[in-house]
């Protein structure tokens, strides 16, 4: 069935380090891909999205490219800040069934 | 613009009881989805409502039911609570034409003892 696999956390980095959080997926159709972020005590917030192959989503210095050939949507940021500490979720959305499938989340800790 | 709100924020129930959780959608949004997020896991889709009708359902038993009202607010009802129902319940709203972008509320944390 359709699924999302994320790298396990926690990921611990020093401030200004480079971040990569891996996300791969299995899908029978052509989903849109998303990264959501959940800060402590808050609900999920959309970070970025890409709706078709080779699209690049970007926001707040984060980027991810929809790679159909490798079924991946890895999240990257060139220089993380302490305020980026949160849990990051990769997700698929299927427009035909209006259904979201989320990964298990990756906790990021950024140390000053 | 008012965001998605949920009530209550926390709730403690005992096994076998029934619970009702509430969600007010963001202004202009006519579609509401409910998710269950167990500790350390990603959100699991429960169901979605559009124009007061259930529009899709995940792998949850019938004791999970819902309602959507004419103002697009929504309720999630869970009967015969089980210990495994302990989780954060998230509501998300969207427009029908822009369903891929969902706006989440802060959630209701349910503890079943």
Boltz contact constraints between the chains, C-beta under 6 A:
constraints:
  - contact:
      token1: [A, 32]
      token2: [B, 100]
      max_distance: 6.0
  - contact:
      token1: [A, 43]
      token2: [B, 104]
      max_distance: 6.0
  - contact:
      token1: [A, 43]
      token2: [B, 105]
      max_distance: 6.0
  - contact:
      token1: [A, 43]
      token2: [B, 106]
      max_distance: 6.0
  - contact:
      token1: [A, 43]
      token2: [B, 107]
      max_distance: 6.0
  - contact:
      token1: [A, 44]
      token2: [B, 104]
      max_distance: 6.0
  - contact:
      token1: [A, 89]
      token2: [B, 42]
      max_distance: 6.0
  - contact:
      token1: [A, 93]
      token2: [B, 100]
      max_distance: 6.0
  - contact:
      token1: [A, 98]
      token2: [B, 48]
      max_distance: 6.0
  - contact:
      token1: [A, 98]
      token2: [B, 56]
      max_distance: 6.0
  - contact:
      token1: [A, 98]
      token2: [B, 99]
      max_distance: 6.0
  - contact:
      token1: [A, 99]
      token2: [B, 45]
      max_distance: 6.0
  - contact:
      token1: [A, 99]
      token2: [B, 56]
      max_distance: 6.0
  - contact:
      token1: [A, 100]
      token2: [B, 45]
      max_distance: 6.0
  - contact:
      token1: [A, 102]
      token2: [B, 42]
      max_distance: 6.0
  - contact:
      token1: [A, 102]
      token2: [B, 43]
      max_distance: 6.0
  - contact:
      token1: [A, 103]
      token2: [B, 42]
      max_distance: 6.0
  - contact:
      token1: [A, 104]
      token2: [B, 41]
      max_distance: 6.0
  - contact:
      token1: [A, 104]
      token2: [B, 42]
      max_distance: 6.0
  - contact:
      token1: [A, 105]
      token2: [B, 42]
      max_distance: 6.0
